[in-house]
Amino acid sequence: MNNTNPHEIKRNVLFVDDEPMVLQGLGRMLRSERNNFNTSFAASGPEALSLLAKEHFDVVVTDISMPQMTGLQLLAEVRDLYPDTVRIILSGEPDLEMSMKSVNVSHRFLNKPCDPEVLKSTILRTCRLSDFLRNDSMKKTLTRIDSLPSMPSIYLEITEELQSRDASIQRVGKIISRDVALTSKILQLVNSAYFSLPRHISSPEHAAILLGINIIKSLVLVSQIFKKFESIDMPGNFMQSLWSHNILTGNLAKAIAKEESRDQKIIDNSFIAGLLHDCGKLILASNFSEEYREIILNSYEDSRPLWSVEEETLGISHAEVGAYLMELWGLPSNIIEAIAFHHHPSMYGDKDFSPLTAVHIANTLGHEDDDTDDGFQMDFDFNYLADMNLENKTKSWGIIRQNIINGAA
């Protein structure tokens, strides 16, 4: 089945691999996709850089293990020289350490052999996200922001520990425990009814072991982001409501993902994306404080969603800003796309259940009958849900929401 959007822009794609047979195979694989791709091929990193210097490429797809220059070294150069170019790794490399390092330089990681439809859809989807995050409104708004916040240092320290050869989850707990405020917030969350753990947890080391490192990392990240912006002065209980809504959305997204998918990575990333889906509000509130107060008040008074008033006033919404920041920080692409499109998932054009699906549903449910920041009841994107045969499940999701709220009260 061909899911190509007839209005999709034709993409210039550069494939890089030191094995001629692989390049020939890729050429044959995409021969039928001439309407979507202009393909070029390079047998090494230096050859690829030479081609990039002469011609614009939307996408670079490379193997990891190559002589002269590894795929990771190549993509690091591409990232610095051509930041708008999408970077994808297509590799049979089984080394876990190498795969983890690829997160910092690539948008996507695909395993060889790769199904042609998967390769095609991955290229198109990643390009679509890249286009979305680099539109004229985004650029105009970002030029008014003095600086985007850097990745919290404690999160970087945890990531570095996990990428070491002798990584230890106990040491991750010790890193967390050095920050008293963070330790307090993590233990408060871990011991809440949201996580339904069998006994009280009194140390971050124990919490890290029980919850798993992906959940702990996401809790650290969201706690640090809110800590950085906790002094923002906004109308009403904006900050507290925003924190509560993000925690609820993360837990709802995780529960819905468990209901609809058996893929643990989708479940974990749904939780992370749910926790982070509104982080762009903090960036806008801290950089456009006076305007943002008016945006919030107008949203209340007119019963309009906050993103709509943001777009009208600033030319951009918190979804785009949050996704852009998470892309700069190197989070996985399916978390970024969930943040970017959580209001309008149909715009993304994907018809597979993903963290985007879970976060759209969770965010919509999270705004029902509550007093969160925009006071506006969200609507499901039923066309999007219908494409996945999920449009009749809203009642069962409502029960999940109520169980989480009752348990966490």
N, C-alpha and C positions, 0 to 999 in steps of 0.2 A: 504494500500500500504506500503510495507516495503522498506525504504530508506537506509537500513544498507549498509555501505561500506564493501565489502567482505574482505578488508585488514585492517579493524578496529581492534585495539587491544582489547582483552578481558579485561573488567574492573572489579576490585573488588569493590563492592558497599556495604556500611554499612547503613542500615536503622535503625533509632532510633525513637521509639514512646512508650509512656507508656500504650497505649491501645492495648492489644493482638489482637483484631479483626482487627485493622488497619494493624498490621504487617502481619497477615495471608492474608489479602486482597492484600497487596503489593507482598507477595510471589506468590499468584495465578496470579496476574497481569503480573508478569515478568517470569512466568514459561516457556513460549514459547520463551524466549530470552536467553536461556542457552548459545548460541553461542556468545552472546555479554557480558553477565554479570555473575560473581560469586557473589551471594548475601549472606549477613549475616545480622543478626537482633539483636538489643539490646533494652531492655525495659526501659533504663534510661541512663542519661549522664555518670555517673560513670562506668556503664557496658560497654558503648561504648568506653570510654577511656582505659579500661582494654583490650578490644579487639584490639584497635589501637596499644597498647604497644607490643602486641604479633605478629601482622600481618600487612603488608602494605595494605592500602586501597587507591584506586584512588579517591573515592568519598564517602562523608558522606551526607546522606539525613536525615534531622531531623525535628520533630515537634518543635514548639516554647514552648508551655505551658506544662511543665512537672514538677513533684515534684523533690525535691533534687537539681536538676540542670536544668535550663531552656535551651532550644535549643540555645539561644543566648550565654549563658555562655559556653555551650559545644563547639560551633563553635569558640568562642574566644580562647579557649584552643587548639583546632585543628589548628587554624591559627598560633598560636605561636609555637606549638610543631611539626606540620607537614605541613609546608607552601605550599608544593607541592600538598596537597590533596584538591580536589575540594569540596566546601561547598555549599550545597543546602538546602533551607528551603522548606518543604512541609507542609503547615499548613492551618487550617480553621480559624485561629486567625483573627478576623475582626478589631482589634485595630490598628488605623492608626499610633499612636506613636510607637507601637511595630514594625510595618512594616518598618517605617523609620529607626529605630535603627538597623534593620537587614542588612541594606546596608553596614555597617562597618565590618560585619563579614561573610557575605555570598556572593557567586558569583551569585546565582539565588534565586528567591522567587516564589514558585508555590502555587496555591490555591487548597485546597481539596474541593470536589473530583477532581482528576486530571485524564485526559484522558491518557490511557497507552501509546499511541503514542507520546503524548506531553512529558510525563515523560521520555520515552526512548530517544527521540530526544534531549531533554534538557541535559540529562546526557552526551550523546555522543558529542554534540556540545561544551559543556563547557569543557569537557576533551580535545577535539581537540584544543581549544584555549589555554588551560593550557600547553599542549605539545608544541605548537608552541612558547610560550613565555619562555620555559625552555629548549631550545635546546642547544647543545654544543657550537655553535657559539655565542649565546647570553651570555652564562656564561663566555666564554673566553674574549669577548669584555667588559663585565661589570666589570670584574676584573681590567681592565685598567682605569676605571672611578673612580676617588677619591670618589665622592659622588654624588648621584642623588639629585636634588633639592627637598626640602620639600614642602608640600602643602602651598600655600600662606596663611599667617596668617589671612588676611582680608576675604578670602574665608571660612576659618574655622570658623571665627566669624559669618559670615552670616549663615552658615550651622547650627551652634549652636543656633542662634536666631530662625531659622525656626523649629528646633526640640523642642523648648521650648513649654510649655503648652499654653502660651498666645502670640504666634508668631504674629509679626506685620510687614507687608510689609513696613509701614512707617519707622519703626526702621531700616529695612534693608537699606532703602535709606539714613538714617542718618549715618549708618556705612560707606557706600560708600563715603558720603560727607566729611568724616574726612581725606580722602586721595585726595589732590588737583589734583595730576596728573591723578589718576584713574577717578575722577569726570569729568575732562576735556575730557578724552578719551571716557568715557561712553556717555556723552552728544554729543560729536562729532559724534559717531556712531548712536545714537538714532535719531539725527536730519538729518542724511544723507538720501538720497533718497532710500537707501536699505530698510528702514522700512516704508516708505510712511505714516508717521503719519500726521494727519490733521493740526497740528499747531506746532510751535516751542516749544520745551521742555527746561525749564531752571533749573530744579532741579532734582537730582537723585531720590528723593522720588516720584515725578510725573512720571519719567521714569519707575521706578519699578512697579508702579500701572498699567501703560498703557501696558507695554511689558509682564508682568507676570514674576514670580520669576524664572522659569527655564531659560528663555532667559537672564535675568539679571545675574544670577549666572554664566552662561557660558561666558558672556561678561566679567565679573569680572575675571574669571579664565584665559581666553586667554590674557586679557590685562596685568594681573600680570606676566604671563609667559614671554610675550614679553618684559615687562619692565625689568625683571631680566636679560635678555640676550641682551638688546638693544645696549650694547657697544661692542659686538662681531665684529671683523674686518674681513669681508669676501669680496671677489671680487665683483666689480660692485655695483649694488643696491640690493644685496642679501636680506638684512633684510627688506627693504621697499617692495620689490616684494613679499617676503614670507608673510608679513602681509596682503598685498592686496589680494594675492591668497587665503589665509585662510578665509578672510572675504567673498570673492566672492564664495568660495566653500561652506561655511556655508549657505549663502543665497540661492544658487542654490539647495543645498541638501534639504533645507526646502521647497522650491517651488516645487521641484520634488516629495517630499514626500506628499505634499498636493494634487498633481495631482494623485498620485497612491494609497494613503491610507487615510482613515478617522480616523485613530487612532492618537489622539493628542500626545500621548507619543512617537510614532514613529516619528511624525513631529518634536517635540521638540528635541528629541535625535539625529535626522538627522542634525539639525542645530548645536548642540553642537559638534557632531563628526566631522562635516565639519570644524568648527572653529579650532579644535584641531588635525586634521588628520596629520599635518606635524610637530607637536611639537617635534618629535624625531630629526628633523634636527637641532634644537637649542641645544639639548643635545650633539649631535655629534660635532657640530661646536664649542661648548665651551670646550669640553674635548679633542678633537683631532684637534686643530685649524690649525696647519700646514698641516697635512694630509688632512683636510677637504677643505682647500683652493685648494689643488691640485685636489681633487675629483671634486670640482665645475668646475675648469678650464678644466679638462679632459672631463667632461660632455659636456661643451660648444664646445670644439674643436672636439670631436668625434661624436657629435650629438647623445649622448646616454642618456637614462634617469638616473637621479641622483641615484636612488635606485640601479641600475645595477652596477654603479661604486663603490658605497658604499659597496655592497656585495663583489665585487672583491677585494677591498682594505682592508676593515675592517672585512669581513666575516659576516656582518649583515647590515640590512637596517634601515633607519629612521622609517619605519612603525613598526618594531618590538620593537625598543627602545621606541618610543612614547607610544605604547600599554602597554609595561611593566611598564612605569612610571605611566600611568593612572590607571593600575591595583593596583599598590602600593598605589595610592591615593584613591582607593575605588570607582572609577566611575562605573556606571552600565555596565554590561557585553556587552550589545549590542553596546555601544559606543566604548568599548575596541576592540571588534571584527571588527568594522568598520574601526578603525585606523589600526589594525594589517593587514587586508586583502584588503585594498582599492585598491591596485595595481592588485591583483590576487584573486578576490572574488570566483572563481571556486574552489580554494584550500580549502575553508571553507565548501563546500558541502551542503549549505543550499539553499532551493529553494523557500523560502517565501520572499516577499518584506520586507526589514528591513532598518535600518540606513546604513548598509553596502552597500546595493543596491544604495541608494540615494547618498552616499558619493563617491562610485566608479564612478557613472555617472557624478556627479558634479565636481569631481576632473579632470576627462577626459575632460569635457567641459571647465573647468577653464584653461586648458593648451592650448586651441586652439588659435592660432594667437596672442599670447601674448609674453611678455618678462620676464616671471617668471624665477625662479632661475636656472632651468636646460635647458631652451630653447628648450625643446624636446616635440614634439606633441605626446600626449598619445593616445593609442588605447583602444577602448572598449573591454571588455571581452565578445565577442558575444555569446560564448557557455553558459556562465552564464546567459546572458540576454534572450537567447532563451529558457532556462529552465523555465523562468517566462513569456514567450510570450511577451517580451518587445523589441525584437530586431528591430522592425519596428518603434519605437517611437523616434529615434534619431533626426529626423527633428523637431518634436514638442518640444523636449527638447532644441534644438538649438534656437528656437524662444523664449523660456523662458529665456535662457541665454542672448540673445540679448536685450530683454526687461529690464532685470535687469541691464545690463551694460549701456544701454541708460538712464535708470532712475537714475543710480548712478553716471553718468558722471559729 
